[in-house]
Amino acid sequence: MRRPCGPLTAVRNPRAGLRSHRVVHVSPRIMGYPRSMWLLCPPGVYRPQDDTLLLEDALKREPLTAEADVLDLGTGTGALALTAAEHGVARVTAVDASVGAVLTTWLNARLNRLRVRVLRGDLTAPVTDRRFDLIMANPPYVPSPRARPPGRGRAVAWDAGPDGRVLLDRICSDAPPLLTPGGVLLLVHSGFCGVEHTLGRLRRAGLRPVVTDRRYIPFGPVLRGRSAWLEARGLISPGEEKEELVVIRAER
């Protein structure tokens, strides 16, 4: 679930000059690259957490070249887009529907002196005329009692409808046509959302999907607050207190 991660240290960056904003310092050891990374994390923008790190592990295994085209859907702070740029990829595009996330990613790219093209829009809408060698997505996936995700507020970063699949199903449909031959989709989400359902949708879209990474993490405050509702819907067992995160790699 969306909760703080141990390897990320929250500090105030004296260069930022934004007292109300948090800056996350990501060490070279965690990133797997030669230098540190600073990430501005203002209120209302989803900051890197367990699911981000799990997807980052999968990203670092991809044999990306400098000529690759990479797309980060729902970029948030831009952490994954910046990781790809740090890897040496010259053409990285980051998309988010949130004005705050778009501005934050642009600022973080400047802060780290990395080249990332940042676009505002609804998932793949701004890039339907392009093709990518790698697409990454860490969308909201937490099942919610709300029939529809909220239009604003903090819950926008995690609420995804009663089955947690409001955005997942759209990504499974809209991302595959944007992949080049041999291109790869990397997608992270909770086991509560139906891993087999995702695998089936991606197969029907012409991809070859496989689960490459799994991690169990304790419930954060949101899931703890919804545990009775999740249990009533049969999404968790009585007394369950851990969530499984999975990364799916789907190749065209």
Residue frames as qw, qx, qy, qz and C-alpha x, y, z in Angstrom:
[[0.000, 0.889, 0.457, 0.000, 0.00, 0.00, 0.00],
 [0.310, 0.730, -0.043, 0.607, 0.96, 3.59, -0.24],
 [0.660, -0.741, -0.075, 0.099, 3.09, 4.10, 2.86],
 [0.026, -0.894, 0.446, 0.039, 6.54, 5.42, 3.82],
 [0.930, 0.229, -0.241, 0.156, 9.57, 3.35, 2.80],
 [0.725, -0.598, 0.073, 0.335, 12.64, 2.74, 4.90],
 [0.694, 0.046, 0.243, 0.676, 15.30, 3.33, 2.22],
 [0.192, 0.687, 0.243, 0.657, 13.98, 6.80, 1.41],
 [0.399, -0.371, -0.426, 0.722, 15.07, 9.53, 3.80],
 [0.050, 0.879, 0.386, 0.274, 12.86, 12.58, 4.10],
 [0.486, -0.325, -0.126, 0.801, 14.93, 15.74, 4.55],
 [0.190, 0.929, 0.186, -0.258, 14.67, 19.44, 3.90],
 [0.693, 0.292, 0.223, 0.620, 16.71, 20.56, 0.94],
 [0.226, -0.657, -0.128, 0.707, 18.23, 23.98, 1.67],
 [0.156, -0.091, 0.515, 0.838, 18.38, 24.68, -2.07],
 [0.020, 0.519, 0.800, 0.302, 14.64, 24.26, -2.56],
 [0.031, -0.056, 0.158, -0.985, 13.56, 27.18, -0.41],
 [0.567, -0.312, -0.431, -0.629, 10.11, 25.63, 0.07],
 [0.179, -0.324, 0.724, -0.583, 9.49, 25.21, 3.79],
 [0.734, 0.028, 0.353, -0.579, 6.18, 23.44, 3.44],
 [0.836, 0.380, -0.318, -0.235, 7.49, 20.94, 0.88],
 [0.791, -0.403, 0.455, 0.078, 9.21, 17.67, 1.65],
 [0.477, 0.666, -0.545, -0.181, 12.27, 16.56, -0.26],
 [0.960, -0.174, 0.220, -0.012, 13.21, 12.90, -0.47],
 [0.070, 0.735, -0.653, -0.170, 16.87, 12.05, -0.82],
 [0.987, 0.117, 0.050, -0.096, 17.48, 8.78, -2.66],
 [0.437, -0.672, 0.541, 0.255, 20.93, 7.37, -2.05],
 [0.397, 0.540, -0.645, -0.366, 23.15, 5.97, -4.83],
 [0.137, -0.152, 0.973, -0.111, 23.00, 2.54, -3.19],
 [0.499, 0.395, 0.645, -0.423, 19.23, 2.41, -3.49],
 [0.537, 0.686, -0.063, -0.487, 19.05, 3.88, -6.97],
 [0.866, 0.063, 0.421, 0.261, 21.86, 1.65, -8.27],
 [0.529, 0.753, 0.088, 0.382, 23.42, 4.56, -10.13],
 [0.624, 0.178, -0.287, 0.705, 26.53, 6.63, -9.51],
 [0.068, 0.221, -0.253, 0.940, 25.01, 9.67, -7.82],
 [0.086, 0.381, 0.730, -0.561, 22.29, 10.69, -5.40],
 [0.053, -0.471, -0.573, -0.668, 18.89, 11.97, -6.45],
 [0.084, 0.204, 0.474, -0.852, 16.81, 14.69, -4.84],
 [0.097, -0.460, -0.763, -0.444, 13.04, 14.61, -5.23],
 [0.232, -0.083, 0.218, -0.944, 10.75, 17.46, -4.36],
 [0.214, -0.348, -0.909, -0.082, 7.58, 15.95, -2.85],
 [0.230, -0.183, 0.133, -0.946, 4.93, 18.64, -2.31],
 [0.411, 0.180, 0.725, -0.522, 1.64, 17.87, -0.56],
 [0.682, 0.480, 0.214, -0.508, -0.85, 16.12, -2.80],
 [0.601, 0.569, -0.524, -0.203, 1.73, 14.46, -5.07],
 [0.979, -0.200, 0.019, -0.043, 2.36, 10.74, -4.55],
 [0.040, -0.804, 0.594, -0.001, 5.92, 10.26, -3.35],
 [0.578, 0.318, -0.749, -0.063, 8.13, 7.18, -3.93],
 [0.676, -0.378, 0.461, -0.433, 7.16, 4.23, -1.76],
 [0.609, -0.200, 0.767, 0.030, 7.33, 0.42, -1.74],
 [0.733, 0.519, 0.439, -0.013, 5.58, 0.01, -5.09],
 [0.313, 0.915, -0.236, -0.098, 7.88, 2.61, -6.66],
 [0.249, -0.644, 0.720, 0.067, 10.97, 0.77, -5.47],
 [0.708, 0.076, 0.702, -0.004, 9.64, -2.58, -6.65],
 [0.646, 0.731, 0.222, -0.013, 8.97, -1.17, -10.12],
 [0.078, 0.899, -0.423, -0.087, 12.37, 0.51, -10.09],
 [0.555, -0.363, 0.742, 0.102, 14.03, -2.88, -9.46],
 [0.717, 0.408, 0.559, 0.081, 12.32, -4.21, -12.58],
 [0.375, 0.924, -0.027, -0.076, 13.26, -1.11, -14.56],
 [0.186, -0.791, 0.563, 0.148, 16.95, -1.49, -13.73],
 [0.649, -0.101, 0.738, 0.154, 16.97, -5.00, -15.20],
 [0.657, 0.690, 0.296, -0.071, 15.77, -3.82, -18.60],
 [0.638, -0.102, 0.337, 0.685, 18.55, -3.59, -21.24],
 [0.249, 0.920, 0.258, -0.158, 17.79, -0.01, -22.21],
 [0.614, 0.169, 0.194, 0.746, 19.96, 1.81, -24.73],
 [0.114, -0.367, -0.084, 0.919, 20.48, 5.54, -25.11],
 [0.180, -0.020, -0.533, -0.827, 18.20, 5.45, -28.16],
 [0.119, -0.413, -0.902, 0.053, 15.25, 3.89, -26.33],
 [0.297, -0.413, -0.140, -0.849, 11.93, 5.72, -25.99],
 [0.266, -0.226, -0.844, 0.407, 10.54, 5.40, -22.45],
 [0.353, -0.518, -0.252, -0.737, 7.10, 6.43, -21.15],
 [0.155, -0.112, -0.783, 0.592, 6.15, 6.82, -17.48],
 [0.336, -0.526, -0.522, -0.582, 2.36, 6.87, -17.00],
 [0.598, -0.750, -0.233, -0.160, 1.08, 8.56, -13.84],
 [0.604, 0.430, -0.398, 0.540, 4.54, 9.86, -13.04],
 [0.603, -0.717, -0.295, 0.187, 3.84, 11.55, -9.68],
 [0.350, -0.837, 0.207, 0.366, 7.15, 13.06, -8.55],
 [0.586, 0.730, -0.334, -0.106, 8.84, 11.69, -11.68],
 [0.550, -0.582, 0.599, 0.011, 11.02, 9.27, -9.70],
 [0.805, 0.108, 0.561, 0.160, 10.85, 6.45, -12.27],
 [0.557, 0.812, 0.101, 0.138, 11.19, 8.76, -15.27],
 [0.063, -0.906, 0.414, -0.064, 14.27, 10.29, -13.67],
 [0.710, -0.345, 0.608, 0.086, 15.68, 6.84, -12.97],
 [0.786, 0.448, 0.377, 0.197, 15.38, 6.00, -16.68],
 [0.319, 0.925, -0.110, 0.175, 17.06, 9.28, -17.61],
 [0.410, -0.755, 0.511, -0.015, 19.80, 8.61, -15.06],
 [0.841, -0.017, 0.525, 0.132, 20.31, 5.26, -16.78],
 [0.270, -0.325, 0.536, 0.731, 21.29, 7.16, -19.93],
 [0.327, 0.563, 0.727, 0.219, 18.01, 7.06, -21.87],
 [0.164, -0.048, 0.136, 0.976, 17.83, 10.27, -23.89],
 [0.369, -0.241, -0.391, -0.808, 14.09, 10.19, -24.70],
 [0.155, -0.298, -0.858, 0.388, 12.00, 9.89, -21.54],
 [0.294, -0.401, -0.281, -0.821, 8.39, 11.11, -21.45],
 [0.082, -0.212, -0.807, 0.544, 6.42, 11.47, -18.21],
 [0.304, -0.407, -0.461, -0.727, 2.62, 11.90, -18.18],
 [0.115, -0.316, -0.779, 0.529, 0.24, 12.76, -15.35],
 [0.073, -0.708, -0.582, -0.393, -3.27, 14.19, -15.14],
 [0.429, -0.793, -0.297, 0.315, -2.35, 16.27, -12.09],
 [0.266, 0.900, -0.094, 0.331, -1.03, 19.79, -12.60],
 [0.484, -0.789, 0.367, -0.096, 0.90, 19.45, -9.34],
 [0.869, -0.142, 0.418, 0.222, 2.55, 16.21, -10.45],
 [0.664, 0.634, 0.160, 0.363, 3.49, 17.66, -13.84],
 [0.016, 0.930, -0.215, 0.298, 5.07, 20.71, -12.23],
 [0.680, -0.612, 0.405, -0.017, 6.82, 18.57, -9.61],
 [0.889, 0.121, 0.328, 0.296, 8.31, 16.24, -12.21],
 [0.473, 0.792, 0.017, 0.387, 9.51, 19.20, -14.27],
 [0.247, -0.885, 0.313, -0.241, 11.15, 20.74, -11.19],
 [0.821, -0.393, 0.407, 0.072, 12.72, 17.43, -10.16],
 [0.820, 0.411, 0.184, 0.353, 14.21, 16.97, -13.62],
 [0.221, 0.871, -0.153, 0.411, 15.74, 20.44, -13.34],
 [0.559, -0.747, 0.318, -0.169, 16.91, 19.80, -9.79],
 [0.829, -0.242, 0.472, 0.178, 18.74, 16.65, -10.88],
 [0.106, 0.657, -0.499, -0.556, 19.90, 18.06, -14.24],
 [0.384, 0.080, 0.900, 0.192, 18.15, 15.32, -16.20],
 [0.290, 0.137, -0.409, -0.854, 16.20, 15.53, -19.46],
 [0.171, 0.354, 0.911, -0.125, 12.57, 14.43, -19.18],
 [0.211, -0.224, -0.394, -0.866, 9.67, 15.60, -21.35],
 [0.081, 0.278, 0.782, -0.551, 6.68, 16.19, -19.06],
 [0.252, -0.240, -0.532, -0.772, 3.10, 16.22, -20.39],
 [0.368, 0.093, 0.601, -0.703, -0.24, 16.71, -18.69],
 [0.574, 0.085, -0.480, -0.658, -3.07, 14.45, -19.78],
 [0.835, -0.153, 0.299, -0.436, -5.27, 11.44, -19.13],
 [0.846, -0.122, 0.500, 0.140, -3.02, 8.36, -19.27],
 [0.588, 0.013, 0.552, 0.592, -1.96, 7.77, -22.89],
 [0.342, 0.847, 0.399, -0.084, -4.02, 10.61, -24.41],
 [0.015, 0.910, -0.228, -0.345, -1.05, 12.98, -24.93],
 [0.172, -0.543, 0.753, 0.329, 1.08, 10.34, -26.70],
 [0.800, 0.276, 0.489, -0.213, -1.28, 8.28, -28.87],
 [0.657, 0.738, -0.132, -0.082, 0.75, 9.18, -31.97],
 [0.066, 0.722, -0.681, 0.100, 4.02, 7.83, -30.55],
 [0.944, -0.043, -0.325, -0.030, 5.56, 4.40, -29.92],
 [0.318, -0.773, 0.485, -0.258, 7.73, 3.37, -26.99],
 [0.555, 0.302, -0.767, 0.110, 10.29, 0.69, -26.22],
 [0.336, -0.200, -0.796, 0.461, 9.32, 0.70, -22.54],
 [0.371, -0.583, -0.176, -0.701, 6.18, 1.86, -20.74],
 [0.270, -0.059, -0.780, 0.561, 6.06, 2.00, -16.93],
 [0.422, -0.525, -0.256, -0.693, 2.92, 2.46, -14.84],
 [0.245, -0.153, -0.784, 0.550, 2.26, 2.65, -11.11],
 [0.281, -0.462, -0.340, -0.769, -1.41, 3.70, -11.14],
 [0.477, -0.244, 0.467, -0.703, -3.84, 4.07, -8.23],
 [0.524, 0.032, -0.814, -0.249, -5.01, 0.53, -7.41],
 [0.059, 0.004, 0.799, -0.598, -6.51, 0.51, -3.91],
 [0.214, -0.493, -0.785, -0.307, -10.09, -0.87, -3.82],
 [0.061, -0.031, 0.295, -0.953, -12.47, 1.74, -2.49],
 [0.205, 0.490, 0.785, -0.319, -16.09, 1.82, -1.29],
 [0.266, 0.599, -0.031, -0.755, -16.60, 4.77, -3.65],
 [0.775, 0.471, 0.420, -0.034, -18.18, 3.83, -6.96],
 [0.596, 0.718, -0.003, 0.359, -15.83, 6.21, -8.76],
 [0.623, -0.089, -0.227, 0.743, -12.39, 7.58, -7.84],
 [0.126, -0.835, -0.277, 0.459, -12.40, 11.04, -6.29],
 [0.509, 0.779, 0.153, 0.333, -11.75, 14.00, -8.54],
 [0.157, 0.752, -0.344, 0.540, -9.53, 15.75, -6.03],
 [0.669, -0.641, 0.267, -0.267, -7.86, 15.35, -2.65],
 [0.217, -0.581, 0.784, 0.012, -5.16, 13.00, -1.38],
 [0.727, 0.064, 0.664, -0.162, -7.18, 9.85, -2.18],
 [0.653, 0.687, -0.151, -0.282, -6.75, 10.54, -5.91],
 [0.134, 0.660, -0.739, -0.034, -3.29, 8.97, -5.53],
 [0.128, -0.188, 0.966, -0.126, -4.64, 5.59, -4.40],
 [0.582, 0.297, 0.577, -0.491, -8.43, 5.13, -4.76],
 [0.124, 0.250, -0.740, -0.613, -9.37, 3.11, -7.87],
 [0.673, -0.063, -0.344, -0.651, -13.01, 2.06, -7.56],
 [0.837, -0.325, 0.226, -0.377, -14.59, -0.98, -5.85],
 [0.986, 0.050, 0.075, 0.142, -12.25, -3.50, -7.51],
 [0.460, -0.673, 0.318, 0.483, -9.18, -1.26, -7.75],
 [0.591, 0.107, 0.622, 0.501, -9.13, -1.59, -11.53],
 [0.310, 0.868, 0.262, -0.285, -10.52, 1.70, -12.86],
 [0.172, 0.850, -0.407, -0.286, -7.15, 2.71, -14.30],
 [0.458, -0.321, 0.810, 0.177, -5.56, -0.74, -14.49],
 [0.633, 0.428, 0.645, 0.032, -8.06, -1.94, -17.10],
 [0.381, 0.910, 0.019, -0.160, -7.52, 1.18, -19.18],
 [0.140, -0.733, 0.623, 0.234, -3.75, 0.71, -19.10],
 [0.574, -0.042, 0.809, 0.120, -4.15, -2.93, -20.15],
 [0.575, 0.650, 0.496, 0.022, -6.14, -1.75, -23.17],
 [0.262, 0.963, 0.007, -0.061, -4.43, 1.51, -24.09],
 [0.322, -0.760, 0.507, 0.247, -0.73, 0.85, -23.45],
 [0.740, -0.018, 0.620, 0.260, -0.08, -2.24, -25.66],
 [0.605, 0.708, 0.303, 0.201, -0.75, -0.46, -29.00],
 [0.032, 0.978, -0.204, 0.019, 1.89, 2.13, -28.06],
 [0.664, -0.493, 0.512, 0.232, 4.68, -0.45, -27.74],
 [0.367, 0.623, -0.595, -0.350, 7.24, -1.03, -30.48],
 [0.930, 0.086, -0.346, -0.088, 7.80, -4.65, -31.60],
 [0.698, 0.057, -0.520, 0.488, 9.65, -6.24, -28.69],
 [0.110, -0.541, 0.231, -0.801, 8.62, -3.34, -26.45],
 [0.418, -0.212, -0.813, 0.347, 7.87, -3.93, -22.77],
 [0.413, -0.668, -0.115, -0.607, 5.16, -2.79, -20.35],
 [0.369, -0.005, -0.746, 0.554, 6.11, -2.77, -16.65],
 [0.464, -0.543, -0.233, -0.660, 3.07, -2.51, -14.38],
 [0.198, 0.040, -0.804, 0.559, 2.88, -2.64, -10.57],
 [0.531, -0.412, -0.131, -0.729, -0.28, -3.17, -8.54],
 [0.447, -0.315, 0.668, -0.505, -1.75, -4.91, -5.52],
 [0.066, -0.018, -0.991, -0.119, -2.69, -8.56, -5.40],
 [0.291, 0.410, 0.637, -0.584, -6.14, -7.40, -4.25],
 [0.393, 0.539, -0.121, -0.735, -6.86, -6.16, -7.78],
 [0.888, 0.306, 0.310, -0.149, -6.73, -9.51, -9.53],
 [0.229, -0.583, 0.635, 0.452, -3.32, -10.43, -10.90],
 [0.439, 0.158, 0.843, 0.269, -4.74, -13.16, -13.14],
 [0.352, 0.817, 0.427, -0.162, -7.25, -10.69, -14.51],
 [0.029, 0.864, -0.300, -0.404, -4.41, -8.36, -15.52],
 [0.341, -0.312, 0.805, 0.372, -2.43, -11.20, -17.08],
 [0.463, 0.443, 0.763, 0.082, -5.47, -12.29, -19.08],
 [0.284, 0.904, 0.194, -0.254, -6.22, -8.80, -20.38],
 [0.079, -0.756, 0.501, 0.414, -2.61, -8.30, -21.46],
 [0.430, -0.040, 0.853, 0.294, -2.57, -11.65, -23.27],
 [0.427, 0.667, 0.610, -0.011, -5.73, -10.70, -25.13],
 [0.144, 0.939, -0.063, -0.307, -4.01, -7.44, -26.09],
 [0.792, 0.568, -0.175, 0.137, -1.26, -9.44, -27.80],
 [0.014, -0.768, 0.569, -0.294, 1.42, -9.24, -25.09],
 [0.782, -0.021, -0.603, 0.160, 3.35, -11.95, -23.26],
 [0.322, -0.746, 0.247, -0.528, 2.94, -11.11, -19.57],
 [0.753, -0.114, -0.587, 0.274, 4.67, -12.66, -16.57],
 [0.489, -0.865, 0.005, -0.111, 4.92, -11.72, -12.88],
 [0.645, 0.472, -0.394, 0.455, 8.58, -10.86, -12.24],
 [0.168, 0.270, -0.555, 0.769, 8.56, -9.36, -8.74],
 [0.561, -0.615, -0.497, -0.245, 6.55, -9.85, -5.56],
 [0.218, 0.225, -0.549, 0.775, 6.75, -8.18, -2.18],
 [0.442, -0.650, -0.615, -0.061, 4.59, -8.37, 0.93],
 [0.140, 0.311, -0.287, 0.895, 4.22, -5.20, 2.99],
 [0.060, -0.407, -0.747, 0.521, 2.21, -4.39, 6.12],
 [0.063, 0.794, 0.552, 0.247, -1.07, -2.57, 5.67],
 [0.191, 0.173, -0.125, 0.958, -0.75, 1.20, 5.75],
 [0.192, 0.220, 0.497, -0.817, -3.34, 3.49, 7.32],
 [0.526, 0.175, -0.282, -0.783, -5.70, 3.41, 4.31],
 [0.593, 0.009, -0.773, -0.226, -5.95, -0.39, 4.14],
 [0.173, -0.115, -0.811, 0.547, -6.16, -0.69, 7.92],
 [0.313, 0.205, 0.276, -0.885, -9.10, 1.70, 7.84],
 [0.665, 0.222, -0.306, -0.644, -10.79, -0.39, 5.12],
 [0.042, 0.237, -0.970, 0.035, -9.98, -3.86, 6.42],
 [0.437, 0.256, 0.729, -0.459, -13.57, -4.61, 7.51],
 [0.602, 0.593, 0.000, -0.535, -14.90, -3.52, 4.10],
 [0.339, 0.525, -0.738, -0.253, -12.21, -5.50, 2.24],
 [0.159, -0.085, 0.962, -0.206, -13.00, -8.58, 4.35],
 [0.546, 0.398, 0.506, -0.536, -16.73, -8.22, 3.70],
 [0.601, 0.627, -0.233, -0.438, -16.05, -8.12, -0.05],
 [0.974, 0.008, 0.209, 0.089, -13.86, -11.22, 0.18],
 [0.497, 0.795, -0.279, 0.206, -10.71, -9.38, -0.90],
 [0.123, 0.529, -0.729, 0.416, -8.83, -10.31, 2.28],
 [0.629, -0.255, -0.732, 0.057, -9.04, -13.08, 4.85],
 [0.527, -0.819, -0.147, -0.172, -10.07, -12.38, 8.46],
 [0.664, -0.672, 0.156, 0.289, -7.12, -10.93, 10.34],
 [0.741, 0.350, 0.176, 0.546, -5.01, -10.40, 7.22],
 [0.251, -0.898, -0.026, 0.360, -2.55, -7.54, 7.72],
 [0.350, -0.431, 0.521, 0.648, -0.21, -7.71, 4.72],
 [0.621, 0.693, 0.083, -0.356, -0.60, -6.73, 1.10],
 [0.716, -0.017, 0.511, 0.475, 1.11, -8.39, -1.85],
 [0.275, 0.802, -0.178, -0.500, 2.57, -6.07, -4.47],
 [0.783, 0.134, 0.527, 0.303, 3.42, -7.50, -7.88],
 [0.125, 0.637, -0.378, -0.660, 5.26, -6.27, -10.95],
 [0.787, 0.381, 0.485, 0.007, 4.05, -7.62, -14.29],
 [0.101, -0.513, 0.536, 0.663, 6.38, -7.52, -17.29],
 [0.695, 0.499, 0.500, -0.135, 4.54, -7.82, -20.59],
 [0.234, -0.400, 0.549, 0.696, 6.47, -7.96, -23.87],
 [0.651, 0.567, 0.066, -0.500, 5.03, -7.31, -27.29]]
